[in-house]
Amino acid sequence: MNNSVSVNPSTRANTDVAWHQSVLPREVVTLLQPSVGRVFLDGTLGGGGHSEALLAAGARVVGLDRDGESLAFASKRLTRFGEMFYAVHADFSCAADLEEIRSHAPYDGALLDLGVSSHQIDTAERGFSFRFDGPLDMRIDATSGEPASEIVNTVEEVELIKIFRSYGEEPQARRVARAIIAERERVPFTRTGQLAALIEKILGRRGRIHPATRVFQALRITVNDELGALRRALETIPSLLRTSARFAVITFHSLEDRIVKTFFRHGSEQWLDRPEWPAPRPNPAWQFRDLTRKPIEASAEEQARNPRARSARLRVVEILGHPQEVAA
Ligand SMILES: C[S@@+](CC[C@H](N)C(=O)[O-])C[C@H]1O[C@@H](n2cnc3c(N)ncnc32)[C@H](O)[C@@H]1O
């Protein structure tokens, strides 16, 4: 699936950074240890920056993205690596089911750099941003599923409140939901600007963070089932990895980070104990060595250069074996 269009190296760097600046690139390479003869799964190809770093170290990369546009851009950027790079249009939560991806296993490492890229956010037509007016869409894979407008225009009040509370941690969820329902009876929502303006009118502007930030995050997570996809990926991607391979995940908000932290911690415990048990019991899910009990954050220098890096948290585990083998 490599794209054969060549890219002029003199213009490449600027274009790639404008598309998306990879977070924690040095830390990812240090922890994943790419080298000649190794193969990695990049579950979130995006602009291809992390993959490029792995390829530049001599490794092979199978890169996937749920967004066809990102896949095309990254494939073009990585053309010079020829057969060393293989791109697949897929959801990382299904990676372990796809023969195209399984056939390269066992992998020496896998990376998930969650969320959406700067390019996706900055493209008004994708509808991710309250900063630019565009269709109220937010689908990562623009060819399947329902756009955000469908949720905003049809879901009942209790469900909207639940979405804004659970996925946006929005303290004013009820007020926002009520205002949306009153407004949509008058005129259905079709544009990001329309929704952002209503939220701003209801909540007012305090501080530097736009009042629509949490509601937009909640809608994006719901539209793309982002937390469900993450849980499925955490459960299944380890089956693609060899013993001593590393699994790295970069999160950007507390909901994602909590899921990754809990999953990695639980899988790294050899024994489980409960007050009501007479003795600790072996953990049937034991399969990891936790390399980052405290998540890795971007340096002050990187945070200054790339504001998106401020909320990035990198967690990495090493595979000890598959649960039954490890526990045996
Ligand atoms: C933060 S960007 C990755 C940036 C990339 N690491 C780089 O260095 O340029 C996240 C990418 O993951 C993709 N993505 C999000 N959820 C996905 C999923 N469930 N399966 C596959 N790709 C997904 C998005 O389309 C986006 O391109």
The ligand as a MOL file (V3000), in Angstrom:
LIG
                    3D

  0  0  0     0  0            999 V3000
M  V30 BEGIN CTAB
M  V30 COUNTS 27 29 0 0 0
M  V30 BEGIN ATOM
M  V30 1 C -2.2050 12.0330 17.4930 0
M  V30 2 S -2.3870 11.4190 15.8950 0 CHG=1
M  V30 3 C -0.9490 10.4270 15.6770 0
M  V30 4 C 0.2420 11.2140 15.2660 0
M  V30 5 C 1.4420 10.3870 14.8810 0
M  V30 6 N 1.9240 9.5720 15.9670 0
M  V30 7 C 2.5580 11.2450 14.3200 0
M  V30 8 O 3.6970 11.1450 14.7920 0
M  V30 9 O 2.3010 12.0180 13.4000 0 CHG=-1
M  V30 10 C -3.5830 10.1910 16.0980 0
M  V30 11 C -3.9650 9.4580 14.8300 0
M  V30 12 O -4.6420 8.2760 15.2200 0
M  V30 13 C -5.7240 8.0540 14.3580 0
M  V30 14 N -6.6880 7.2610 15.1210 0
M  V30 15 C -7.4710 7.6410 16.1330 0
M  V30 16 N -8.1990 6.5990 16.5840 0
M  V30 17 C -7.8470 5.5320 15.8290 0
M  V30 18 C -8.2290 4.1690 15.8160 0
M  V30 19 N -9.1370 3.6820 16.6580 0
M  V30 20 N -7.6350 3.3360 14.9340 0
M  V30 21 C -6.6890 3.8170 14.0670 0
M  V30 22 N -6.3080 5.1040 14.0200 0
M  V30 23 C -6.8660 5.9510 14.8990 0
M  V30 24 C -6.2060 9.4310 13.9760 0
M  V30 25 O -6.8770 9.3920 12.7360 0
M  V30 26 C -4.8920 10.2230 13.9220 0
M  V30 27 O -4.3820 10.2560 12.6210 0
M  V30 END ATOM
M  V30 BEGIN BOND
M  V30 1 1 1 2
M  V30 2 1 2 3
M  V30 3 1 2 10
M  V30 4 1 3 4
M  V30 5 1 4 5
M  V30 6 1 5 6
M  V30 7 1 5 7
M  V30 8 2 7 8
M  V30 9 1 7 9
M  V30 10 1 10 11
M  V30 11 1 11 12
M  V30 12 1 11 26
M  V30 13 1 12 13
M  V30 14 1 13 14
M  V30 15 1 13 24
M  V30 16 1 14 15
M  V30 17 1 14 23
M  V30 18 2 15 16
M  V30 19 1 16 17
M  V30 20 1 17 18
M  V30 21 2 17 23
M  V30 22 1 18 19
M  V30 23 2 18 20
M  V30 24 1 20 21
M  V30 25 2 21 22
M  V30 26 1 22 23
M  V30 27 1 24 25
M  V30 28 1 24 26
M  V30 29 1 26 27
M  V30 END BOND
M  V30 END CTAB
M  END
